[in-house]
Amino acid sequence: MEKNEIYETVITDINNMGNGVGHIEGKVVFVPGGVDGDRLLVKIIKVTSGYLVARTEKILAPSPYRVPPGCPVFGRCGGCVYRNISYEHERELKRSYIEHAFKKAGLSPVVLPVEYGKEEGYRNKAQYPVSGDLKTGFYAGYSHSVIPCENCLLEDIDFAPILRFCEKWLKDAGISAYDERTGKGQVRHVYLRKGTATGEIMLTLVVSSGKFPKAEEFAGAVVEKFPAVKTVLLNINSEQTNVILGGKYRLLCGKGYIEDIICGLRFRVSAPSFWQVNRDMAERMYERVRALASLQKGDKVCDLFCGTGSIGLSVIKDVKDASLVGVEVIFEAVENAAENAKINGIENARFVCGDANSADPQNSDVIIIDPPRKGCAAELVERVANISPRAVIYVSCNPDTLARDCAAFAKYGYITDTVYPFDLFPRTGHVETVVQLSKGEIQSKKIRVDFSLEDMDMSGFQKGATYGEIKAYVKEHTGLTVSSLYIAQVKQKCGIIERENYNKPKSENAKQPQCPPEKEAAIREALKHFRMIG
């Protein structure tokens, strides 16, 4: 096979970079924008010893999952990768991606259907590179060419008009754009953050020098035009680097931070500190972390990679006898976290500035880990496991490193039973996940209780939901249709006794279809909802 040759192929899968996967003469071919189920005519644009890369020349038969992308720069901008497929199919791809990552790591937990919210307008943070003509946009995939974008569908609707204003003001003021090839010019990025619940906006202008002309005039013009902008900063990055933010800030107006509300708590967020870009889904994810932590009186909680303290504070907010220690390497985030505890009247929390991978959370009952994409250091996994906390709650934005670290924990007896995916990043290849790792043995206290059966309401101990009720619950919450046979199989796995021969084959040799993993996960959730399993 040679470059520029034309072949026909059928796309059988999509990876998390948005590349369709097919085969040509037994060799794997990656087709950007290809959708599983497509029959395509493609041109080979790259040949390696292990794989091919091809460009779509013609769609001979479109996949049933294919939809119009709805964005004029899709395929050129390096942001969205799944805008050309249905959102329902995207969620199933992400669930399968997580399942595959765990399978590669030698683990087989139940991966539940992906929890989701709105598909568009969810991003509360964006960093826009500035092109030579002072237009903002996004980098093209695998390059630093700026693709202008008038209105990104993923971002908060308040961002676009602020960007257009900045572009015009900077151009009228004769400010130059930074050229990374020569190191000359002034404006590098426009950086916007918004408190979704409060409406407060922060604007940070990333510049190449602290001697930025008309800085205060620029800040005054922005806040006059957009009252929601509560603080404006200059970030000075004079290095010839791909890193967006420099280490120095200059406050032009406002308090230097914005506030947002999550899980009923108010948080201060500074420019360099971590804050989830999808506030609404993050709140649902934090509620899951709190439920899994299931704090008890006197528990000691350690929150590693704690950022502004949002997860840890959300977990302990209603457990006054519990205590929290958070560890975070970014000093400004630690300051924010301490202030956030104070703002919310949480006195049983303290925060330490340091490398979470080097932390030694001795005597912790529950340890929360929310590392960057590269996951945990092997030394941290060993240290945490040797401390032997009751539970480790791991929050991850990278299924591959999560599965790797869960496999490492498994060597110390920590079991990963269920994976809870949350789509904080619709239309991109990213997905957030939460798992609880716990020891195989059950640690409990024996309590003697005297009671009379005659006085008890036994209705809660009956057989539970009917098959029809379980089917209806699964359909309503996941959109999946499940059969009585599948429900029976899952109930049997869960130890729920069925009457003899119910939904069993008439012959011992009869072959039954087995319940698919996604339907098993949905049925298990229904059984939990109806309190038929724990």
N, C-alpha and C positions, 0 to 999 in steps of 0.2 A: 504493500500500500504506500502511496505517495501523497504528498501535499497537493491540494487542489483537485483530487479525484472525487467524483460524486458517487454516493452510495445511498441505498435505502435502508432504514433501520426502524425498529420499534423500540420506543422508550419503555423500560420496565420499572424504573425507580427514579427518585429524585434525591440528591443529597442535600445537606443543610446549607450549601452554598448556592442552591438554586440551579444546579446542573442536572439535566436529565441524564440517565444512565442507560445505555443500550449496548449492543454488540454488533460488530462488523467482522465477518469471517472469523468468529471465535475470539476476537479481541475487544476489550472494553473500550467504549467510546463515551466521552463526556460532551454533552450538547447544552451549552448555556441556554436557559429558557425552555428547554424541553420538558414536557409533562408526561408522567407515566400514563401510558395508553395512547400517546401520539404515534402515528406512523409518519415518518419524515423522510424527505430527501435532503441529505446533508453533504456539505463539502468539508473534506479533511483540511484542517488548518495547522495541526501539529501532530507529529508522529514521534513516539518514544518507544523504548523497548517494552514498556509495560502497558501503555494505554495510548489512546488517540483522543484528540480534541477536534470537534467539528462544529461548523456553523450551519444553522438551518437555512436551507435554500427554499424549501416549500413544505407546507403542511399538507400531506396527502390525505390524512384522516385525523381530525383532532380528538384528543382525549375527552372523555365525558367530564373530567375535572377541570378542563380549561375554561377560563373566563376572561373577558376583556380587562386589561390591567388598570384602566382608568387614570393613568398618570402619564403625561407626555414624555417624561425622562426615564421611565422604567426601562431597564436594560442598559442604560448609560450611567445613571447614578449608582453609586456603590452601596446604597441603603437596602431597599426592599429586594427580596429574592423570590417571594411567593405571591406577588401581586397578580400573577397570571393563572392562579388556581383558586378554587373555591376555598373559603375560610374553613369550612368544615373538613375538607380534605387536608388542609394545612395542619390542623390540630391533630389529625390522625397520623400524619407523617411525623410530627414532633413526638407523639407518644411512642411510635414505633422506633424512632431514633433513640429515645431513652432506653427502651427495652433492649435494643440491639447493643447499646453501650454496656449495659449490665451483663448481657449474655457473653460479650467478648471478655469481660472481666471475670467470668465464671460464676456469676450470681444470677438468680432467677426470682427476684421479688415481683409482686403484683404491681404493675404500672397502671394507675387509674387513668380514666379519661382526663384530658387537659381541661382545667378550669379556665374560663375566659370571660372577658368583658367586652368593651367596645373595640372595634377593629381600627378606628381612625381617631385622630385628634387626641391621643392619649399621652404623648410625650410632653413632659414638663421641663425638658432640658434639651438644648441644641447648641452646637458649636459650628459656626459657619465660616469656612475659609473665604478670604476675600481675593477676587481675581484682579488682574492688572487694571481693568477698567472700573474697579470698585464695585463690581457686582458680587453679591454673596451667593453661595450655592453649596454644593457638596462635591467631594472628590469622586471622580469616576473610579470604578473598580480597579484595584491594583495600580493606581497612579495618583499623581497629585494635580491632575488637570481638573480645574473647577468647572462643574456642570451647573449653570445657573438654574435656579428653581424658584419660580414665583410663589408657589404655595404648596409646601410639602403636606401631604394628606395625613401623615402620622403625627404631626406636631400641633400643639395648642394653637387655636385659631387667632390668638392675640399676637403671635410672633411675627407673622408676615407683614402687617402694616408697620411694625417697629423696624423691621429690616429695611423696608423700602425707604423709610424716613432716614435711617442711618446712611444708606447708600447715597441719597441725594445730598444730605448735609455734608458728608465728607467730601463729596465731589465738588460741591459749591465752595467749600472752604479750601480747596486746593490741596487736600491731604493725599498723599500717595499710598498705594498698596505695596506691601512687602513682597519682594521677589526672592524666593528661597534659593534661586540659582546664583544670584549675585550678592545676596545678603543686604541689599539696599531697599529703601522704602520704609513705610511707617506702620500701616495697619495690617495685622496678620489674620485675626479672627474676630468675629462678633459672637459673643457667648451669652445666651439667654437662659434663665431659670425662672420657673413660676411655682408658687405655692398653689396647688390646684384647689385646695379647700378655702384658702384665704384670698386668692386672686392677686397676691403681691408678686411683682416681677423684679428680678435683678438683671441688670445689663452690665456685662464686663467687656471692655474693649481691650483686646490683646494687641500690644504694640511692641515695636522693636527697641524703643528707647523711652526712658523716663522724661525726656525733654519733648513731650508731645504738645504741639501748639494748640491753643484754644480748647484745652481739655475741659476746663470749668464751663466755658461757653457751650460746649457740646452737651455736657451733662444737664445744664439748665434748660436747653432747648428740648431735650428728650423728655424730661419730667413735666415740662409745661404742656407738651403735646400729648403725653400719655401718663395721666395721673396714677395709673396702676404700677408704674415703675417707681419703686420705693427706694432703690439704691443703685448708684452707678459707680463702677470701679474701673481703674486702669490696671491691667496686668502687664508687667514688663518682662518680655522674653527676648533677650538680646542674643541668644544662642542660635547657631545654625543647626537646627535639630528638627525632627519630626514631632517632638513633644509639643503639644498645643500651649500649655500654660507654663509660664515662668514662675520663679519663686517669690517675686516681689509684687506687692499690690499697693495701689494708691487710691484712697477713698476720695471720690469727687463729690458725692452727695449721699445723704441717707445714713443709715446705721451700719452698713457694711454687711448686712445679712437680710434674708427674708424669713418668713415663718410659714409653716404648713401644719395641718392637723391630720393625724392618723390614729386610728383606734382610740379616739377620744382624747388624745394627748396633743399638746402644742409643741412644735419643734422649730428651733432656729437652724437655718441652713446657710452656710457660707459658700463662697465660690469654689474653694478647693475640696470641700467635704463631700462625701458620698451621700446621695439621696436617690432612692429608686425613681426611675423616670416615669413609671406608671403608678401613680399614687393609689388609685382605686383598687387595682389588682394586688398591689403590695399590701394593702390593708387586709385583704382576704387571706393573703399568704401568711401575714403575721398572726392572724387569728388561728390559723392552722398550727403554727409553731407554738402558740400559747396552749392550744388544746393538747398537743403532743407532749409538751413539757409537763403538763398536769402537776403543777407545783403543789407541794405539801408544806405544812407549817414548819418554819425553820430552815427550809431549803436554801442552799447556797448555789447561786447561778453565776456562771462565768460566760461572758459574751465576747468571743474572739473575733477580730476584724469588725469591731462594733460600729464604726462610722460615727454618726451623730447620736448613737444610742437608741435608735428607733425600735429595733427588735427587742433588745433586753428590757427596756423600760415598758414596752407594750406587754411583755410577758409577766413582769412582777407588779404591775400597777395596782392590782387588786389583792395582792398577797402581802400584807403589811409585815408579816413575820419573816418573809424571805429577804435575802440580800443579794445584791448584784455587783459584780466587778466587770467592767468592760475594758478591753484592750484594743488600741488603735494606733497606727504608726503616724497618722497625720495629726499634727499638733492642733491645728485649727478645729478639726473635727472633735478632738477630745475636749477642747474648750466648749464647743457647742453642746456636746453630750452632757457635760457637767452643768451647764446652764439650763439645758432642757430638763434635767432632773429637778433642778431648783424651781423652774417655772411651773412644773406640774406637781410640786409639793411631794416629790418622792425623795425621802431622806435616806432610804436604805440602799443607795447606789453610789458607787464611786468609779471613776474612769482613769485609766493609766495610759500614758503615751509610750508606746514601745512596739516592737515587732511581735505580732501575735504568734508567728511561727516559733518564736523563742520563749513564749509564755509558759509558766509552770502553774496551772490552776489547781493547786493542791486543795484537797477537802471539798471539791465541788460536787454537788449532787446532780446538777444538770449543766451540761456544757453546750453552748450554742456556737456553731462555726459557720461563718458566712465569708469564705475567702474569695479572692479574685479568681479569674478564669483558670489560672494555673493550678488551683487547688491548694491543698495543704502540703507542707514539707513532711517527708517521711518521719522525721524526728518528732514532729508535733503529734502525729498519729500514735506513735509509740508512747509518748509521754502521757497523752490523754488516756489511752487504753490502760496504762499502768496505774493511773489514778483510780480507775474503775468507778466512774460516775454511774448513777442509776440510768441515765439516758444521755445520749449525744444527739442533738438536733442539728442536722447539716443542711444548710441552705446553699444552693449552688446555681450558677448561671452556665455551667458547662457539664453536660451529662457524662462526657468521657472522663474528666478528672474526678467527678463525683463517684462514678462507678469504680475507678481505680482506687480511690481512697476508701470506699466501702469495702472493697476486697482486702485492703490492707487492715482495716479494722476487724474483718472476719477472722484473720489469723489470731486475734486476741480474744475471740469468742463473742464479738459483737455482731448481731444479726440484723440484716436489712430486710424487713418484711414487706413493706408497702412504700411505693414512691408516689408522691403527690405532685403532679406537674401543674404549673401556673403559667399562662401565656401573658407575660408582661411585655412581650415584644411582637405583637401581631405583624405579619407580612415580612418579618425578617427571619433569619435562620436560627434565632436564639430562643431559648425557653428556660424558665426558672423552675427549680425542683426543690422539694423538701422531703427529707427522710428522717426517720427516727431510728437510731441504732441502739440496741439494748442487749444485755446479756441474755443467754438462753434460759437461765434459771429465773424463777419468779421470786422476788423478794417481797415478803408480806408479813404482817403481824396477825396473830391469831386473836380473835375477839369472841368472847362467849356472850351470846344474846339469848335471853329468855323471851319466848313469845307464844301466843296461842293461835293455832291455825283457824280456830272457829271465828276469830275476830278479823282475819286478814281478807283483803280484797284479792282474790286469786285471778282476776281477769288478765293481769299482766303476765301470768304464767301459762296462758293457753298457747295453742299451736302457733300463734303469730299471724302474719299476713297470709292471705290466700295467694295462689299463683297469679290470679288476675290482678291483685293489688300490687304484687311485685313487678309484673309486666308493665303496669301503668306507671309505677314510680320510675322504672328504668327509662321508659319512653319519654316521660316528661323531663327528666333531668339530663339525659344524654342523647336522646333522639334515636337510640338503638332499639331494635325489636328483638326480644328474646323468647325462646320457646320454653314450654314446660319441661322438656327434656333437659335443656341447658340449666334451668333452675334446679332441677333434681340433682344433676351432677354436682353443682356447686354446693348445694345443701349437704350432699353426702361427704364432700371434701371437708366441710366445716363441722362434721360430726352431728348434724341434725338428722334424727332418725326418721326415715320414711316408712310408710306401711309397706309390707312385703310386696315385691314385684312392681311397685309403682314406677312407671316410666322405664322399666327394664326391658331388654329385648326378649322376645318370645323364645329365641334359641340362644344357647350359650355361644354359638359361633357367629351370631348376627353382629354386623359391624355398625356401631353407632357413631354418628358425627360427634366430635368432641367440641365442647364449648370454646370458642376463640378467646384469647387472653383479654381483649378489651371488653367483651361481654361478661366474662367472669368477674372482672374488676367492677363493672357496673352492678352486677347482681350482688356481689359482696357489700357494696355500698348500700344497696336497698335492704339487705338483711340487717346491716348495722342500724339503718334508719328505723326499722321495725323492731329493733332490740332482740333480734333472733340470734345474733352473735355479738360478741364484745368488740 
